[in-house]
Amino acid sequence: MADTAHLTPLVHPARDEMTVEAVLRALADPVRLGIVRQLAAAGTEVACGVLEVPVTKSTVTHHLGILRQAGVVAGRQEGTTRYNSLRRKDLDALFPGLLDGVLAARR
Amino acid sequence: MADTAHLTPLVHPARDEMTVEAVLRALADPVRLGIVRQLAAAGTEVACGVLEVPVTKSTVTHHLGILRQAGVVAGRQEGTTRYNSLRRKDLDALFPGLLDGVLAARR
């Protein structure tokens, strides 16, 4: 039995299960937008602990869950570390321009 | 005194007051998305009464208020009729691609 078996399994919608409403709701929050901006800037996987967010660890976990369930972010567990990445290909395929428009916002 | 003086004045943020969070929040609702899609398809002003929405008139007014306060929609009162239009220029200038990405969504 893997030593990560006690962790909640990560839920990811398939591309054809994603909806624009859920994506918009997921993005419409300052903390989650901050996370998305950092993942976009990184362009690669980012461990939870490396994300700069003005909230507690459990609140980050909550926000990452919302982003993941909407299909905005993919999570990958490796040992005790959780890595997060932006599902840019899926977002760009379903809603071309949306993510770039959000990232272009100055405020 | 105009006969529309009893109506609530319409509040519109200037372009530099608009935020991506408020716009995303405004768009993240099925009724409001439906209104935005209709205004985009019309490409011109649409009277409230012409909008096809599965809600009561007062609920439409509520949703249009949220869209207006976020800067997504502009309202114009003429007599007893209120006309609505999409602030596409402002949205495209601030968040290029966002609106088109949302409108491209199949669900």
Backbone of each chain as ProteinMPNN parsed JSONL, in Angstrom:
{"seq_chain_A": "MADTAHLTPLVHPARDEMTVEAVLRALADPVRLGIVRQLAAAGTEVACGVLEVPVTKSTVTHHLGILRQAGVVAGRQEGTTRYNSLRRKDLDALFPGLLDGVLAARR", "coords_chain_A": {"N_chain_A": [[0.85, -1.202, 0.0], [0.646, 2.131, -0.898], [2.281, 4.96, 0.595], [0.773, 7.176, 0.334], [-1.808, 6.572, 0.376], [-3.676, 7.377, 2.187], [-4.417, 9.867, 1.523], [-6.772, 12.153, 0.109], [-8.21, 11.21, -2.963], [-7.367, 12.785, -6.057], [-9.602, 14.7, -7.892], [-10.381, 15.101, -11.237], [-12.027, 16.712, -13.831], [-12.855, 15.386, -17.058], [-11.94, 16.735, -20.281], [-14.293, 17.061, -21.788], [-16.159, 17.324, -19.836], [-15.938, 19.723, -18.687], [-17.172, 22.995, -17.89], [-17.974, 26.315, -18.938], [-19.091, 27.977, -17.066], [-18.347, 26.865, -14.552], [-15.602, 27.163, -14.758], [-15.366, 29.961, -14.925], [-16.423, 30.673, -12.444], [-14.537, 29.471, -10.808], [-12.298, 30.991, -11.411], [-13.017, 33.483, -10.531], [-12.012, 34.768, -8.122], [-9.839, 36.32, -5.837], [-7.635, 34.996, -4.558], [-7.535, 32.56, -5.929], [-7.153, 33.463, -8.526], [-4.64, 34.54, -8.211], [-3.152, 32.224, -7.756], [-3.491, 30.955, -10.24], [-2.221, 32.8, -11.895], [0.419, 32.559, -10.984], [0.944, 29.872, -11.657], [0.716, 30.037, -14.4], [2.814, 31.769, -14.994], [4.943, 30.227, -14.164], [4.797, 28.066, -15.898], [5.106, 25.412, -15.648], [4.877, 22.508, -13.505], [4.017, 23.263, -10.129], [4.853, 23.015, -6.772], [2.629, 22.838, -3.962], [3.564, 24.112, -1.637], [5.237, 26.048, -2.599], [3.766, 28.0, -3.746], [2.865, 31.397, -3.593], [0.77, 32.731, -1.423], [-1.715, 34.585, 0.369], [-2.912, 33.163, 2.464], [-3.912, 30.494, 4.742], [-2.501, 27.137, 4.774], [-4.503, 25.174, 4.623], [-6.545, 26.598, 3.506], [-5.486, 27.201, 1.022], [-5.438, 24.624, -0.024], [-8.188, 24.172, -0.207], [-8.89, 26.133, -2.149], [-7.371, 25.215, -4.318], [-8.67, 22.846, -4.752], [-11.146, 23.712, -5.752], [-10.305, 24.92, -8.136], [-9.292, 22.666, -9.396], [-11.509, 20.958, -9.605], [-13.001, 22.375, -11.4], [-11.531, 22.107, -13.621], [-9.459, 23.761, -14.207], [-6.969, 23.527, -13.082], [-4.49, 20.997, -12.792], [-3.7, 18.404, -10.546], [-1.03, 16.602, -9.002], [0.055, 13.972, -7.115], [2.979, 13.282, -5.353], [4.601, 11.295, -3.366], [4.654, 13.004, -0.389], [4.251, 15.405, -1.465], [2.345, 17.726, -3.312], [1.83, 18.484, -6.617], [1.018, 21.127, -8.831], [-0.496, 22.143, -11.872], [-1.33, 24.267, -14.653], [-4.167, 23.672, -16.682], [-3.752, 24.366, -19.446], [-3.89, 23.619, -22.191], [-6.378, 22.297, -22.369], [-8.114, 24.346, -21.52], [-7.602, 26.315, -23.467], [-8.46, 24.982, -25.712], [-11.201, 24.623, -25.301], [-12.194, 27.149, -24.591], [-11.128, 29.36, -26.271], [-8.865, 31.965, -25.833], [-9.907, 32.907, -23.456], [-8.364, 32.341, -21.06], [-5.964, 33.723, -21.612], [-6.982, 36.293, -21.815], [-7.805, 36.741, -19.2], [-5.353, 36.561, -17.889], [-4.117, 38.754, -18.958], [-5.206, 40.87, -17.695], [-4.817, 43.846, -15.821], [-5.814, 44.378, -13.4]], "CA_chain_A": [[0.0, 0.0, 0.0], [1.462, 3.34, -1.007], [2.143, 5.789, 1.79], [-0.126, 8.304, 0.047], [-3.157, 6.015, 0.25], [-4.607, 8.037, 3.106], [-4.767, 11.18, 0.976], [-7.964, 12.212, -0.733], [-7.854, 11.117, -4.38], [-7.573, 14.046, -6.766], [-10.661, 14.607, -8.897], [-10.194, 15.968, -12.405], [-13.006, 16.481, -14.892], [-12.326, 15.234, -18.411], [-12.16, 17.969, -21.041], [-15.692, 17.209, -22.216], [-17.029, 17.558, -18.673], [-15.702, 21.084, -18.188], [-18.14, 24.006, -18.326], [-17.452, 27.679, -18.833], [-19.564, 28.546, -15.802], [-17.5, 26.396, -13.454], [-14.284, 27.77, -14.946], [-15.483, 31.377, -14.559], [-16.596, 30.73, -10.98], [-13.251, 29.119, -10.196], [-11.346, 32.091, -11.625], [-13.541, 34.739, -9.976], [-11.621, 34.889, -6.721], [-8.479, 36.881, -5.855], [-6.611, 34.006, -4.204], [-7.427, 31.571, -7.016], [-6.53, 34.158, -9.658], [-3.219, 34.638, -7.876], [-2.572, 30.897, -7.982], [-3.481, 30.731, -11.688], [-1.167, 33.654, -12.461], [1.716, 31.958, -10.656], [1.12, 28.653, -12.448], [0.929, 30.467, -15.787], [4.157, 32.333, -15.081], [5.898, 29.128, -14.004], [4.761, 27.277, -17.131], [5.383, 24.017, -15.319], [4.285, 22.123, -12.227], [4.472, 24.003, -8.95], [4.437, 22.377, -5.517], [1.739, 23.699, -3.159], [4.328, 24.893, -0.674], [5.983, 27.1, -3.277], [2.813, 29.047, -4.146], [2.802, 32.533, -2.668], [-0.637, 33.069, -1.198], [-1.877, 35.228, 1.678], [-3.893, 32.392, 3.248], [-3.346, 29.297, 5.379], [-2.303, 25.964, 3.927], [-5.765, 24.47, 4.38], [-7.333, 27.43, 2.589], [-4.897, 26.968, -0.3], [-5.936, 23.31, -0.444], [-9.582, 24.398, -0.587], [-8.93, 26.858, -3.42], [-6.853, 24.334, -5.366], [-9.74, 21.885, -5.025], [-12.134, 24.361, -6.63], [-9.661, 25.068, -9.445], [-9.142, 21.331, -9.97], [-12.833, 20.434, -9.965], [-13.489, 23.104, -12.578], [-10.694, 21.747, -14.764], [-8.472, 24.82, -14.47], [-5.66, 23.088, -12.588], [-4.284, 19.562, -12.572], [-2.866, 18.119, -9.387], [-0.343, 15.316, -9.053], [0.637, 13.673, -5.817], [4.22, 12.502, -5.396], [4.965, 11.19, -1.956], [3.838, 13.927, 0.41], [4.18, 16.687, -2.165], [1.342, 17.828, -4.368], [2.238, 19.412, -7.672], [-0.119, 21.713, -9.544], [-0.187, 22.784, -13.153], [-2.475, 24.844, -15.348], [-4.62, 22.828, -17.81], [-3.839, 25.371, -20.494], [-4.345, 23.022, -23.459], [-7.823, 22.055, -22.291], [-8.801, 25.642, -21.447], [-7.481, 26.995, -24.76], [-9.261, 24.254, -26.701], [-12.638, 24.816, -25.05], [-12.541, 28.571, -24.449], [-9.936, 30.041, -26.805], [-8.721, 33.384, -25.502], [-10.37, 33.217, -22.096], [-7.279, 32.364, -20.079], [-5.057, 34.825, -21.944], [-7.673, 37.528, -21.462], [-7.755, 36.866, -17.74], [-3.962, 36.812, -17.488], [-3.733, 40.074, -19.453], [-5.824, 41.893, -16.85], [-3.912, 44.514, -14.887], [-6.475, 44.356, -12.086]], "C_chain_A": [[0.89, 1.257, 0.0], [1.255, 4.208, 0.237], [1.305, 7.044, 1.532], [-1.578, 7.847, 0.013], [-4.172, 6.714, 1.151], [-5.08, 9.383, 2.548], [-6.007, 11.092, 0.086], [-7.549, 12.082, -2.205], [-8.17, 12.44, -5.082], [-8.597, 13.855, -7.893], [-10.389, 15.597, -10.026], [-11.289, 15.698, -13.416], [-12.28, 16.241, -16.219], [-12.638, 16.523, -19.165], [-13.639, 18.16, -21.392], [-16.67, 17.326, -21.049], [-16.899, 18.992, -18.158], [-16.753, 22.057, -18.727], [-17.553, 25.399, -18.099], [-17.901, 28.326, -17.524], [-18.671, 28.152, -14.636], [-16.113, 27.028, -13.541], [-14.31, 29.243, -14.514], [-15.61, 31.535, -13.047], [-15.272, 30.453, -10.28], [-12.263, 30.283, -10.297], [-11.742, 33.369, -10.891], [-13.246, 34.903, -8.492], [-10.166, 35.347, -6.688], [-7.382, 35.865, -5.54], [-6.412, 33.016, -5.352], [-6.812, 32.201, -8.263], [-5.025, 34.277, -9.438], [-2.505, 33.314, -8.134], [-2.433, 30.644, -9.484], [-2.386, 31.564, -12.348], [0.218, 33.065, -12.19], [1.977, 30.698, -11.472], [1.392, 29.006, -13.909], [2.344, 30.997, -15.968], [5.213, 31.236, -14.993], [5.963, 28.295, -15.28], [5.061, 25.812, -16.901], [4.685, 23.7, -13.999], [4.877, 22.934, -11.075], [3.954, 23.283, -7.702], [3.612, 23.36, -4.695], [2.53, 24.643, -2.259], [5.068, 26.076, -1.277], [5.071, 28.263, -3.689], [2.808, 30.167, -3.108], [1.362, 33.002, -2.553], [-0.812, 33.607, 0.211], [-2.866, 34.491, 2.576], [-3.21, 31.16, 3.839], [-3.259, 28.142, 4.393], [-3.639, 25.277, 3.612], [-6.666, 25.279, 3.449], [-6.797, 27.296, 1.167], [-5.422, 25.647, -0.862], [-7.379, 23.42, -0.927], [-9.664, 25.068, -1.961], [-8.419, 25.998, -4.57], [-7.891, 23.276, -5.733], [-10.781, 22.462, -5.969], [-11.566, 24.509, -8.04], [-9.57, 23.716, -10.151], [-10.493, 20.796, -10.446], [-13.425, 21.146, -11.179], [-12.69, 22.744, -13.826], [-9.624, 22.778, -15.09], [-7.056, 24.325, -14.137], [-5.635, 21.565, -12.476], [-3.367, 19.383, -11.376], [-2.231, 16.743, -9.522], [0.361, 15.107, -7.719], [1.916, 12.871, -6.01], [4.757, 12.447, -3.985], [4.066, 12.125, -1.167], [3.712, 15.294, -0.27], [3.111, 16.655, -3.246], [1.793, 18.891, -5.357], [1.012, 19.869, -8.444], [0.335, 22.322, -10.863], [-1.477, 23.277, -13.792], [-2.863, 23.923, -16.507], [-4.826, 23.731, -19.024], [-4.366, 24.804, -21.818], [-5.858, 22.828, -23.472], [-8.596, 23.373, -22.295], [-8.768, 26.345, -22.807], [-8.321, 26.302, -25.834], [-10.752, 24.561, -26.538], [-13.046, 26.286, -25.112], [-11.405, 29.441, -24.973], [-9.92, 31.54, -26.497], [-9.047, 33.699, -24.062], [-9.207, 33.356, -21.11], [-6.319, 33.525, -20.353], [-5.688, 36.173, -21.593], [-7.631, 37.791, -19.974], [-6.341, 37.234, -17.293], [-3.49, 38.203, -17.915], [-4.241, 41.191, -18.549], [-4.803, 42.516, -15.904], [-4.498, 44.531, -13.483], [-7.8, 43.642, -12.222]], "O_chain_A": [[1.785, 1.389, 0.835], [0.187, 4.189, 0.85], [1.15, 7.88, 2.423], [-2.473, 8.619, -0.332], [-5.378, 6.652, 0.909], [-6.039, 9.964, 3.054], [-6.245, 10.091, -0.59], [-6.631, 12.773, -2.646], [-9.132, 13.124, -4.731], [-8.462, 12.962, -8.729], [-10.191, 16.788, -9.786], [-11.466, 14.551, -13.826], [-11.223, 16.821, -16.472], [-13.49, 17.306, -18.746], [-14.17, 19.267, -21.307], [-17.879, 17.417, -21.26], [-17.665, 19.419, -17.294], [-17.17, 21.954, -19.88], [-16.75, 25.619, -17.192], [-17.172, 29.13, -16.943], [-18.282, 28.996, -13.828], [-15.522, 27.386, -12.522], [-13.402, 29.715, -13.829], [-14.989, 32.411, -12.446], [-14.925, 31.104, -9.295], [-11.487, 30.527, -9.373], [-10.902, 34.238, -10.655], [-14.156, 35.151, -7.7], [-9.339, 34.82, -7.433], [-6.327, 35.869, -6.173], [-5.284, 32.674, -5.705], [-6.042, 31.555, -8.974], [-4.238, 34.132, -10.374], [-1.393, 33.288, -8.662], [-1.392, 30.178, -9.948], [-1.701, 31.089, -13.254], [1.083, 33.073, -13.065], [3.097, 30.474, -11.93], [2.199, 28.355, -14.572], [2.998, 30.712, -16.972], [6.247, 31.3, -15.658], [7.039, 27.867, -15.697], [5.249, 25.054, -17.853], [3.981, 24.545, -13.446], [6.068, 23.244, -11.053], [2.765, 22.983, -7.595], [3.859, 24.566, -4.724], [2.203, 25.823, -2.138], [5.476, 26.994, -0.566], [5.544, 29.369, -3.949], [2.754, 29.916, -1.904], [0.812, 33.597, -3.48], [-0.147, 33.153, 1.142], [-3.579, 35.117, 3.36], [-2.079, 30.829, 3.482], [-3.865, 28.169, 3.322], [-3.875, 24.851, 2.481], [-7.455, 24.712, 2.694], [-7.573, 27.28, 0.211], [-5.803, 25.566, -2.03], [-7.744, 22.827, -1.942], [-10.414, 24.625, -2.83], [-8.967, 26.042, -5.672], [-7.979, 22.861, -6.889], [-11.244, 21.779, -6.882], [-12.261, 24.253, -9.023], [-9.752, 23.633, -11.366], [-10.607, 20.254, -11.546], [-14.251, 20.583, -11.896], [-13.108, 23.035, -14.947], [-8.958, 22.686, -16.122], [-6.086, 24.66, -14.818], [-6.628, 20.935, -12.113], [-2.387, 20.109, -11.21], [-2.828, 15.828, -10.09], [1.145, 15.94, -7.264], [1.929, 11.889, -6.752], [5.3, 13.425, -3.471], [2.842, 12.043, -1.271], [3.134, 16.224, 0.293], [2.988, 15.685, -3.994], [2.094, 20.028, -4.993], [0.086, 19.094, -8.68], [1.401, 22.93, -10.956], [-2.565, 22.774, -13.51], [-1.993, 23.446, -17.235], [-5.931, 23.841, -19.555], [-5.188, 25.433, -22.483], [-6.532, 23.15, -24.451], [-9.607, 23.506, -22.986], [-9.773, 26.9, -23.25], [-8.829, 26.949, -26.75], [-11.47, 24.736, -27.523], [-14.115, 26.622, -25.623], [-10.786, 30.179, -24.207], [-10.841, 32.276, -26.854], [-8.519, 34.66, -23.503], [-9.086, 34.365, -20.416], [-5.91, 34.226, -19.427], [-5.002, 37.084, -21.127], [-7.444, 38.927, -19.538], [-6.152, 38.097, -16.436], [-2.576, 38.766, -17.312], [-3.764, 42.323, -18.624], [-4.022, 41.81, -15.265], [-3.774, 44.678, -12.499], [-8.531, 43.503, -11.241]]}, "seq_chain_B": "MADTAHLTPLVHPARDEMTVEAVLRALADPVRLGIVRQLAAAGTEVACGVLEVPVTKSTVTHHLGILRQAGVVAGRQEGTTRYNSLRRKDLDALFPGLLDGVLAARR", "coords_chain_B": {"N_chain_B": [[-39.313, 68.166, -15.349], [-38.15, 64.996, -16.087], [-40.072, 62.12, -17.081], [-38.856, 59.856, -16.268], [-37.603, 60.189, -13.983], [-38.064, 58.955, -11.582], [-36.904, 56.537, -11.733], [-34.264, 54.287, -10.826], [-31.004, 55.552, -11.031], [-28.723, 54.587, -13.61], [-25.81, 52.806, -12.973], [-22.547, 52.882, -14.102], [-19.344, 51.552, -14.296], [-16.304, 53.297, -15.045], [-13.956, 52.549, -17.687], [-11.408, 52.256, -16.516], [-12.065, 51.525, -13.994], [-12.931, 49.01, -13.97], [-12.665, 45.559, -13.023], [-11.056, 42.383, -13.425], [-11.918, 40.361, -11.775], [-14.52, 41.121, -10.933], [-15.771, 41.108, -13.403], [-15.511, 38.398, -14.146], [-16.979, 37.218, -12.083], [-19.461, 38.306, -12.649], [-20.01, 37.095, -15.072], [-20.149, 34.44, -14.41], [-22.618, 32.902, -14.23], [-25.55, 31.193, -15.136], [-27.902, 32.494, -16.13], [-27.031, 35.118, -16.529], [-24.946, 34.668, -18.324], [-26.461, 33.792, -20.449], [-27.838, 36.122, -21.12], [-25.668, 37.741, -21.902], [-24.78, 36.298, -24.117], [-26.95, 36.643, -25.825], [-26.905, 39.423, -26.189], [-24.45, 39.662, -27.438], [-24.913, 38.241, -29.781], [-26.872, 39.815, -30.904], [-25.539, 42.21, -31.339], [-26.129, 44.808, -31.045], [-28.084, 47.316, -29.297], [-30.409, 45.961, -26.946], [-33.696, 45.741, -25.888], [-34.91, 45.274, -22.545], [-37.254, 43.743, -22.348], [-37.159, 42.129, -24.562], [-35.252, 40.274, -24.23], [-34.606, 36.833, -23.92], [-35.207, 34.998, -21.253], [-35.241, 32.668, -18.531], [-36.489, 33.629, -16.231], [-38.113, 35.822, -13.797], [-39.203, 39.232, -14.446], [-38.18, 41.004, -12.515], [-36.023, 39.608, -11.601], [-34.436, 39.497, -13.855], [-33.799, 42.193, -14.022], [-32.241, 42.415, -11.723], [-30.059, 40.739, -12.432], [-29.098, 42.108, -14.68], [-28.255, 44.389, -13.432], [-26.02, 43.478, -11.998], [-24.355, 42.733, -14.118], [-24.025, 45.237, -15.26], [-22.818, 46.762, -13.22], [-20.383, 45.512, -13.109], [-19.32, 46.251, -15.458], [-19.775, 44.907, -17.767], [-22.069, 45.176, -19.256], [-23.857, 47.848, -20.785], [-26.393, 50.112, -19.904], [-29.268, 51.879, -21.06], [-31.654, 54.262, -20.595], [-34.763, 54.93, -22.05], [-37.498, 56.716, -22.061], [-39.882, 54.552, -20.852], [-38.546, 52.338, -21.462], [-35.75, 50.174, -21.161], [-32.634, 49.898, -22.547], [-30.095, 47.588, -23.424], [-26.636, 46.917, -23.862], [-23.666, 45.21, -24.912], [-20.51, 45.851, -23.474], [-18.335, 45.635, -25.342], [-16.012, 46.782, -26.525], [-14.665, 47.886, -24.316], [-14.266, 45.591, -22.749], [-12.747, 44.002, -24.484], [-10.499, 45.601, -24.709], [-9.421, 45.648, -22.124], [-9.282, 42.954, -21.335], [-8.22, 41.139, -23.449], [-9.574, 38.706, -25.526], [-10.952, 37.327, -23.573], [-13.833, 37.643, -23.562], [-14.519, 36.579, -26.096], [-13.586, 33.996, -25.744], [-15.316, 33.072, -23.771], [-17.737, 33.251, -25.139], [-17.286, 31.373, -27.082], [-17.59, 29.0, -25.844], [-19.127, 25.823, -25.677], [-20.6, 24.821, -23.685]], "CA_chain_B": [[-38.779, 66.914, -14.784], [-38.411, 63.879, -16.992], [-40.928, 61.11, -16.466], [-38.053, 58.707, -15.833], [-36.829, 60.65, -12.822], [-38.283, 58.074, -10.438], [-36.157, 55.291, -11.929], [-32.922, 54.242, -10.27], [-30.011, 55.908, -12.045], [-27.901, 53.445, -14.003], [-24.413, 52.964, -12.583], [-21.58, 52.219, -14.992], [-17.952, 51.86, -13.989], [-15.457, 53.691, -16.163], [-13.094, 51.431, -18.076], [-10.297, 52.043, -15.582], [-12.564, 51.038, -12.702], [-13.353, 47.62, -14.123], [-11.691, 44.554, -12.591], [-11.307, 41.074, -14.015], [-12.681, 39.562, -10.814], [-15.937, 41.489, -11.008], [-16.259, 40.649, -14.709], [-15.642, 36.94, -14.077], [-18.114, 36.918, -11.192], [-20.691, 38.671, -13.351], [-20.243, 36.14, -16.169], [-20.235, 33.074, -13.89], [-24.003, 32.594, -13.862], [-26.208, 30.768, -16.38], [-28.829, 33.508, -16.66], [-26.253, 36.261, -17.022], [-24.262, 34.22, -19.539], [-27.482, 33.774, -21.503], [-28.057, 37.52, -21.512], [-24.462, 38.191, -22.62], [-24.781, 35.637, -25.431], [-27.98, 37.291, -26.664], [-26.437, 40.761, -26.554], [-23.348, 39.486, -28.396], [-25.503, 37.816, -31.052], [-27.612, 40.958, -31.458], [-24.54, 43.177, -31.803], [-26.687, 46.153, -30.886], [-28.88, 47.442, -28.077], [-31.575, 45.088, -26.846], [-34.591, 46.133, -24.797], [-35.046, 44.227, -21.524], [-38.405, 42.891, -22.624], [-36.877, 41.276, -25.712], [-34.321, 39.222, -23.792], [-35.255, 35.56, -23.578], [-34.612, 34.504, -20.009], [-36.208, 31.817, -17.819], [-36.7, 34.183, -14.891], [-39.059, 36.934, -13.753], [-38.696, 40.537, -14.857], [-37.361, 41.628, -11.464], [-34.76, 38.864, -11.537], [-33.645, 39.983, -14.989], [-33.295, 43.508, -13.607], [-31.158, 42.13, -10.772], [-28.895, 40.22, -13.165], [-28.565, 43.187, -15.521], [-27.55, 45.284, -12.513], [-24.706, 42.89, -11.709], [-23.572, 42.851, -15.358], [-23.744, 46.654, -15.465], [-21.861, 47.217, -12.207], [-19.073, 44.933, -13.43], [-18.838, 46.863, -16.69], [-19.989, 43.997, -18.904], [-23.222, 45.645, -20.022], [-24.269, 49.24, -20.615], [-27.839, 50.292, -19.962], [-29.695, 53.216, -21.463], [-33.095, 54.4, -20.371], [-35.454, 55.811, -22.993], [-38.883, 56.613, -21.619], [-40.029, 53.438, -19.912], [-37.79, 51.182, -21.965], [-34.326, 50.157, -20.871], [-31.869, 49.187, -23.579], [-28.835, 47.022, -22.917], [-25.671, 46.512, -24.877], [-22.428, 44.646, -24.399], [-19.389, 46.808, -23.545], [-17.321, 44.801, -25.982], [-14.755, 47.526, -26.702], [-13.987, 47.984, -23.023], [-13.853, 44.248, -22.337], [-11.654, 43.557, -25.365], [-9.297, 46.401, -24.428], [-8.867, 45.286, -20.82], [-9.087, 41.503, -21.184], [-8.347, 40.665, -24.832], [-9.804, 37.274, -25.706], [-11.817, 36.774, -22.531], [-15.232, 37.562, -23.979], [-14.639, 35.619, -27.19], [-13.407, 32.654, -25.171], [-16.558, 32.722, -23.084], [-18.788, 33.064, -26.144], [-16.96, 30.178, -27.869], [-17.886, 27.802, -25.055], [-20.346, 25.091, -26.051], [-21.366, 24.591, -22.446]], "C_chain_B": [[-39.153, 65.756, -15.705], [-39.281, 62.831, -16.298], [-40.164, 59.842, -16.093], [-37.289, 59.029, -14.55], [-36.995, 59.725, -11.616], [-37.462, 56.79, -10.558], [-34.764, 55.397, -11.323], [-31.922, 54.633, -11.355], [-29.139, 54.695, -12.362], [-26.431, 53.725, -13.689], [-23.521, 52.195, -13.548], [-20.17, 52.558, -14.552], [-17.243, 52.36, -15.245], [-14.543, 52.516, -16.482], [-12.004, 51.172, -17.04], [-10.753, 51.67, -14.173], [-12.924, 49.559, -12.766], [-12.249, 46.654, -13.671], [-12.071, 43.195, -13.186], [-12.123, 40.193, -13.067], [-14.172, 39.849, -10.907], [-16.533, 41.005, -12.323], [-16.469, 39.135, -14.696], [-16.835, 36.54, -13.216], [-19.428, 37.197, -11.902], [-21.026, 37.632, -14.42], [-20.538, 34.726, -15.659], [-21.63, 32.711, -13.397], [-24.759, 32.259, -15.139], [-27.153, 31.808, -16.982], [-28.051, 34.673, -17.256], [-25.463, 35.891, -18.279], [-25.233, 34.212, -20.72], [-27.756, 35.181, -22.024], [-26.877, 38.014, -22.351], [-24.413, 37.57, -24.01], [-25.792, 36.304, -26.363], [-27.536, 38.681, -27.111], [-25.314, 40.669, -27.586], [-23.905, 39.124, -29.769], [-26.226, 38.98, -31.724], [-26.643, 41.991, -32.033], [-25.014, 44.61, -31.713], [-27.457, 46.202, -29.569], [-30.096, 46.507, -28.108], [-32.42, 45.553, -25.659], [-34.759, 44.958, -23.835], [-36.139, 43.23, -21.882], [-38.179, 41.892, -23.749], [-35.948, 40.117, -25.342], [-35.101, 37.962, -23.426], [-34.543, 34.953, -22.383], [-35.673, 33.741, -19.224], [-36.502, 32.308, -16.414], [-37.669, 35.371, -14.965], [-38.372, 38.245, -14.14], [-37.784, 41.151, -13.787], [-36.024, 40.906, -11.315], [-33.846, 39.259, -12.692], [-33.006, 41.329, -14.628], [-32.112, 43.354, -12.662], [-29.895, 41.683, -11.518], [-28.268, 41.297, -14.056], [-27.797, 44.193, -14.663], [-26.145, 44.769, -12.212], [-23.797, 43.012, -12.932], [-23.138, 44.304, -15.575], [-22.67, 47.14, -14.494], [-20.457, 46.654, -12.443], [-18.478, 45.557, -14.685], [-19.045, 45.997, -17.924], [-21.062, 44.55, -19.841], [-23.453, 47.131, -19.746], [-25.783, 49.317, -20.748], [-28.174, 51.723, -20.334], [-31.208, 53.279, -21.337], [-33.671, 55.336, -21.419], [-36.938, 55.677, -22.713], [-39.001, 55.485, -20.612], [-39.259, 52.199, -20.368], [-36.319, 51.295, -21.61], [-33.63, 49.307, -21.935], [-30.521, 48.76, -23.011], [-27.915, 46.678, -24.078], [-24.398, 46.019, -24.197], [-21.321, 45.693, -24.52], [-18.174, 46.091, -24.132], [-15.97, 45.518, -26.123], [-13.96, 47.579, -25.401], [-13.454, 46.623, -22.588], [-12.668, 43.772, -23.168], [-10.362, 44.332, -25.097], [-8.622, 45.94, -23.138], [-8.452, 43.817, -20.73], [-9.174, 40.829, -22.553], [-8.49, 39.145, -24.928], [-10.813, 36.703, -24.736], [-13.259, 36.577, -23.036], [-15.416, 36.549, -25.112], [-14.477, 34.179, -26.696], [-14.671, 32.167, -24.482], [-17.658, 32.416, -24.107], [-18.541, 31.804, -26.97], [-17.36, 28.893, -27.143], [-19.173, 27.129, -25.524], [-21.216, 24.806, -24.835], [-20.629, 25.237, -21.287]], "O_chain_B": [[-40.319, 65.568, -16.052], [-39.23, 62.678, -15.077], [-40.765, 58.863, -15.649], [-36.448, 58.254, -14.095], [-36.148, 59.719, -10.723], [-37.339, 56.04, -9.59], [-34.162, 56.47, -11.311], [-31.977, 54.112, -12.469], [-28.854, 53.878, -11.486], [-25.884, 54.752, -14.089], [-23.721, 51.003, -13.779], [-19.826, 53.735, -14.443], [-17.532, 51.917, -16.356], [-14.371, 51.607, -15.669], [-11.705, 50.022, -16.718], [-9.933, 51.518, -13.268], [-13.189, 48.931, -11.741], [-11.064, 46.894, -13.902], [-13.244, 42.902, -13.415], [-12.927, 39.374, -13.513], [-14.988, 38.928, -10.954], [-17.674, 40.543, -12.357], [-17.49, 38.645, -15.18], [-17.601, 35.643, -13.57], [-20.388, 36.436, -11.781], [-22.197, 37.326, -14.646], [-21.106, 33.909, -16.383], [-21.792, 32.261, -12.263], [-24.624, 32.972, -16.133], [-27.199, 31.98, -18.2], [-28.365, 35.154, -18.345], [-25.328, 36.706, -19.192], [-24.874, 34.576, -21.84], [-27.887, 35.392, -23.229], [-27.074, 38.635, -23.396], [-24.046, 38.239, -24.975], [-25.52, 36.502, -27.547], [-27.756, 39.076, -28.256], [-25.231, 41.492, -28.497], [-23.439, 39.627, -30.791], [-26.2, 39.119, -32.947], [-26.9, 42.574, -33.087], [-24.376, 45.521, -32.242], [-27.471, 45.228, -28.816], [-30.718, 46.298, -29.15], [-31.905, 45.734, -24.556], [-34.753, 43.798, -24.247], [-35.963, 42.02, -21.735], [-38.922, 40.92, -23.878], [-35.872, 39.114, -26.052], [-36.11, 38.014, -22.723], [-33.421, 34.459, -22.492], [-36.849, 34.103, -19.239], [-36.736, 31.509, -15.507], [-37.998, 35.857, -16.047], [-37.146, 38.35, -14.157], [-36.751, 41.74, -14.105], [-35.019, 41.513, -10.948], [-32.629, 39.346, -12.528], [-31.829, 41.565, -14.897], [-31.112, 44.062, -12.778], [-28.802, 42.188, -11.263], [-27.045, 41.38, -14.167], [-26.811, 44.777, -15.113], [-25.19, 45.545, -12.178], [-22.62, 43.351, -12.809], [-22.02, 44.566, -16.019], [-21.734, 47.838, -14.886], [-19.465, 47.251, -12.025], [-17.285, 45.416, -14.951], [-18.548, 46.317, -19.003], [-20.972, 44.408, -21.061], [-23.269, 47.605, -18.625], [-26.376, 48.662, -21.605], [-27.46, 52.659, -19.972], [-31.936, 52.459, -21.898], [-33.129, 56.416, -21.654], [-37.567, 54.679, -23.067], [-38.281, 55.472, -19.613], [-39.321, 51.147, -19.732], [-35.714, 52.359, -21.735], [-33.996, 48.157, -22.179], [-29.899, 49.476, -22.227], [-28.355, 46.213, -25.129], [-24.105, 46.373, -23.055], [-21.204, 46.352, -25.554], [-17.132, 45.967, -23.49], [-14.918, 44.93, -25.871], [-12.75, 47.35, -25.383], [-12.323, 46.516, -22.114], [-11.708, 43.211, -22.638], [-9.265, 43.79, -25.239], [-7.396, 45.854, -23.07], [-7.427, 43.476, -20.139], [-10.086, 40.041, -22.8], [-7.627, 38.399, -24.466], [-11.465, 35.702, -25.035], [-13.818, 35.485, -22.943], [-16.356, 35.754, -25.091], [-15.151, 33.267, -27.174], [-15.047, 31.001, -24.596], [-18.409, 31.451, -23.96], [-19.487, 31.225, -27.504], [-17.454, 27.83, -27.756], [-20.186, 27.795, -25.74], [-22.42, 24.579, -24.955], [-21.091, 25.169, -20.148]]}, "name": "protein", "num_of_chains": 2, "seq": "MADTAHLTPLVHPARDEMTVEAVLRALADPVRLGIVRQLAAAGTEVACGVLEVPVTKSTVTHHLGILRQAGVVAGRQEGTTRYNSLRRKDLDALFPGLLDGVLAARRMADTAHLTPLVHPARDEMTVEAVLRALADPVRLGIVRQLAAAGTEVACGVLEVPVTKSTVTHHLGILRQAGVVAGRQEGTTRYNSLRRKDLDALFPGLLDGVLAARR"}
